[in-house]
Amino acid sequence: AGTSAGAMCMSSEMIAGGNVTDALFKGSVRMRDGMSFIPELIIDSHFIQRGRFGRLAEAVAKHPHLMGVGLAEDTGVIIKNCNDFKVIGSGMVVLFDPSKLTHNNEEILSPGTPMSMSNLVVHILSNSDMFTIDERRIEILPMDAAFI
């Protein structure tokens, strides 16, 4: 369990820093080894409030075999069996699924060069929505359930 940096260190590849204004310029995001409890993910926290879209996108470009998970404030995920997760809290979780990338020039660029990717799949999930990591399957709470 963890919040903020505690959540981020759960992955095998952990974001260790990076200025959001320079994100998506190769080398602006610093990565470190995480604790590998959830090795299929890269997790970023304070995602919405601190504008970390580009930061997580660059991390996923560096590691396109991993899913990116951006956690908003007051929001988290309950993960069962290191595979199934359910969103909890009042905010959103943004998922980056790079499995369908048709272009990713991260490997060939010089540091400081703007990056490009195409067909990065993005999901925005909220309270009670679910995601299965190995199948890359989402389950969204039905629209009328919010009004019950």
N, C-alpha and C positions, 0 to 999 in steps of 0.2 A: 504494500500500500504506500501511497505517497501523494503529495501535493506539490505543485510547482517543480522545483529541481528533483524532488523525490519521485515524481512521476516520470520525469525525463530520463532518469538514470536506469529505469526498468528495462530499457532496450539494450541491444548489443552495440549499436551505433548511436551515440548520444550527442545532441547538440550542446557544445560547450560555450558558445558565444557567437556573436556576429551582429553587426549593425544592420538594422532593418532597412536603412536608407541605401545601403550598398548591396543588399541581397540581390541575387541573380546576376551578380558580377562574379565570375569564377574566383573562388578562394575567400569570399567575404564571410562565409559561415565556417566556424571552427568545430571540428568533430573530435570526440574522444571515445574511448572504450567505455561502455556502460556495464551494467551488472548482468545483462543477458537473461533476465527473467522472462522477457517477452521479445525474443530475438527477431521476430518478423516485422517489428514496428520501429519507427522513429517517432518519438513523442515530443511535442513542444507545448509549453504552457503559456498562459496569458495571451493566447493566440489572437483573439479578436481585438482586445483593448490595446495591445501594443503593436498591432499591424504586422504580424509575423508571417503573412502569407508567403512572401518571397523567400524568407529564411527557410521555411520548411520545404518549399519547392526546390530550393537549391540542395538541401540535404537529400531529398528524394532523387534528384538528378545524379548526385554522387553515388547513391546506393539504390539503383532502380529495381532491385529485387525486394526492397522493403516498402511497406506501406507507411505513409505519413499520417500522424494523428495530431490535430491541433485542438487543444483544450481551452475553452473560454473560461472566464472567471466563474466561480460557483458552479462548476460543471466537472463531471468526471465520468469514468467508465468502470463498470464492474466486469472483470474478465474472469471467465470460468474455463478451466481446462486449457489455459493459454490459447484459446481459440475463439470463444464466443463472448462478445461483450455487449453490454446494455448501458445506454447513456442515462446518467442521473444528473439532477440539478436543474438550475433555472436558465442555463445558457445553451450553447451549441458545441458540438464536436464536428470539426471539419476533417474529412478523410481525403488523402491523396492516394490514388491507386495508379501506380505507374505501369501496371502490367500490359496496358494497351499502347504504350508509347511507340510512335512511329518515327520520332526524331528526338534525339537528345545529344547535343554536341558538347557536353561537359568534359568528356575525356580528351578531346582534341584542342581545347582552348588554352590560351595562355592566361595566367592569373590576371584578374582585373578586367577581363573581356566579358561583355554581355552574353548571357547564355540564352539558348532557345530550346524549347521542348514542344512537341505537339502530341495531342491525344492523351493528355494527363486527365484521368477521370477524377472528378471532385464530387463528394457527397457531403451534404450538410445534414447532420442528425441532431435531434433534440430529445428531451426527456422521454424515456421508455422505448426509443428506437433501438434496434439491435443490428449487429454486424457479425458475420462469421468470417474470420480471417482466411482460413484455408480455401474456402469456396468463394470468397469475395462477394458474399451475398448480404444484402441489406433487408431489414424488415422495418418498415415505417409504420408508426401508430396510425390507424385509420383517421381520416379528417374529422369524422363526427365523434370520435372518442374524446376529443379535447372539450367538448361541450356537455359531456355527461356529468 
